[in-house]
Amino acid sequence: MIQLLVNGELTNCKETRLDDFLQKRNKEEASFAVAVNEFFIPKSEYQSVELKNGDNIELLVPMQGG
């Protein structure tokens, strides 16, 4: 099990790939951007990103307005 910081909250998980982590949390189809350790990850690369203990994941929802 690894420990991640997700949007500022500590989370424990078994998944070690970003796509598995998002799928487990029903976030795969949602409209948001993902950053791991402050680097934007394109959706096409989710399956190749290996998560490590202590990684910082930010799920960023686009906002409209002006």
N, C-alpha and C positions, 0 to 999 in steps of 0.2 A: 504494500500500500504506500502511496506517495501523498505528500501534503502540498497543496497548492494554495496560492492566494488568488481568489476569484472575486473581482470587483471589490477588493478590500476585505473580504471575509476568508478566513482559513477554511479549507475544505480538504477532506481526505477522499481519495479515490483509488480504484484498482486499475483504471484505464491508463495506459501509457502513451496512447496516440491521441492527438487532438480530435480527430473525427470521431473516435469512440467516446471520448469524454463528452463531446457535444451531443452525440446521439443519445447517450445514456440520460442526459438531462433534457431531452426533447428540444434541443436548441438548433438542430441541424438545418431546419427549413426556415427558421425565423430570419427576419431582415435585420441584420446587424453586422458590424465589423468585429474582427477578432484581432487582438494584439497579444503576443506572448513576449514577456520581458521587454515591453515597449517597442516591439517590431510588429508592424501590420502583417498578417498572414492572409494571402489570397485564398479564397475558397478552394481553388484547384490544388492547393498544397496542404490542405488539412490532413490528408491521410499520410503524408510524409513527415509531419512534425511529431517528434518524440518528446513527451513531457517528462520532466525531471523533478525530483523533490525540490520544493522551494520556488518553482516557476511562478511568475506573476501573470495571470490571465485577465485581460480586460475585455468584456463584451460590451461593445459600444453601439447604442441604438441611435440611428440618424434622427435629427429633430428638424421640424419645419418651423418656419416663422421668420420674422424679420424685425 
